Amino acid sequence: MSTAILTGPPAPGSSLDGDLRSLGFDVRIASGAEETGALLAAVPAGERVALVDPRFVGHVHALRLALTDPRFPAAAAPGALTAQSEARPALARALSAVSAAPAPTGTGTLADDLTGTLAEALDADGVAVHRPALGTLVATVPTDAESRREARAAVDAVDDEAVRLRTAVKAHDGFFTTFFISTYSRYIARWCARRGLTPNQVTTASLLTALIAAGCAATGERAGYIASGVLLLVSFVLDCADGQLARYALKYSTMGAWLDATFDRAKEYAFYAGLALGAARNGDDVWGLALGAMVLMTCRHVVDFSFNEANHDATANTSPTAALSGRLDSVGWTVWARRMIILPIGERWAMIAVLIAVTDPRIVFWALIIGGSFGACYTTAGRVLRSLTRKAQRTDRAAQALADLADSGPLAELVAKAGRRPGVRPLFRAPLALALAGAALVTVFAWLEPFGSPLTVMAAALYAVFAGGAVVRPLKGALDWLVPPVFRAAEYGTVLVLAAKADAAQALPAAFGLVAAVAYHHYDTVYRIRGGTGAPPAWLVRVTGGHEGRTLLVAVLAAFLADRGDDFTLALTALAVAVALVVLVESIRFWVSSGAPAVHDEGETA
């Protein structure tokens, strides 16, 4: 249990003690500075501790935001300060220093604003103190009866439960989610919170519902298609509710970050597979379209991730295009139109649910590919234009994040190491041009040459060389953030083309599994970087071969197994299983470890 220490006797009639207990705190009351320090020292080192001014007046939700959010080592609001285990030593030092300082003249007390003084001391000691935006919520420390009466009146004027419900909804969401889901899913989140359900349980329920939906789609029957569409929407409602529950109850967790980051993709890809299986039952092979839709959506997300990481902490980061975008955001209808154009997950799942109920999987996939392509072109063009018109200076951190997103394996690293030698490095001045040249080479040869052609293997080998050359220099150029998406398109596209051209039965479903496993690895990399822990360990990238190693391996397998029946399918299946096992085991180990970030990522616009 967490402990809250009131730094003095509570004011008469105050509900502060009960409010803190309702938030899960064991409340202790100190009589002065010396006892405050003693009570702080008595709290077990691994527990959260809060110091609260006994004069505090405010909403319970203001205290909840300031004192219970697990994502921050230290947090504060007027009259309240909390520290988790990692910030406890700094808090003890700060309290000791403040206690040793002379009391303010004429007060005879430790400090007029002890919690505020301690928060400033923590900041000075290098501990970042989170100060939540309270908005209309009240949190204040009145110093006399009149100001206390005014503070109580201000508290009574604002319904903190209404604020809590409103802020449980993501600030920037898609049109469909905002007007057709969040209007009621927030109440589902509150219902779950009042019954002790956790966001992880709701996330798991969403996954299970989506898997059942995929199973219904796999029947190939009209009733199954209709049921799958309904269940897909139910899964999406739960998907929205889990994040709203996390925000409503401030239940952010390490495991939740991992589940939230990966289950959306697992649900969508499982549903694609269900649609393809259902179509196959009716004699229509759409596995190529299913894989194409998955490749398109994944590459589009990599564009988003790379652009955001490249500009996360860039300096002088302004452009006329960004200014125009900001002006458009001030016009209400343009905001919704621009969010709908990119076909976010809410609109995407709604479109899938409606189309599968009245049409067939082939039409669904073509709609996804056409709509996704338009959205990808729109967002990529806008980001390219921003990058060309802004004077951003990329940081070393951004360059490292892009290098991690590149997923360069041993072959590319060997070329890059050779390219960094004195006198050689000037040859590699254009990372994006090298990446594009290598990607075009391997995909064009895979497309034009007969299946299993040695020339495709040679093109894949040259792709590895070009890929290594692209990462010789730090990726700090205006458009270098496009290098990781180009690598993703080259690898996924080559696998798709070779599987589509193979005579082996079930090669495309096997390729679907392989790309899904590799895509999981790439999404996992993104969320580790977003959590501030950096890329997966180097050994994982080496073992899985990197993007260029896997591309070359698939080309070699196609050349050696071209005339051996289903052996190519078996090889792709074995590779998919091997990659999935390695990356899943390492991912699970990381996300359930104590070193994983306790974050709640907003993810894709719903």
Summary of the structure (lengths in Angstrom):
residues: 606
radius of gyration: 27.7
end to end distance: 35.0
largest distance: 94.2
contacts: 2132
relative contact order: 0.08
helix: 67%
strand: 5%
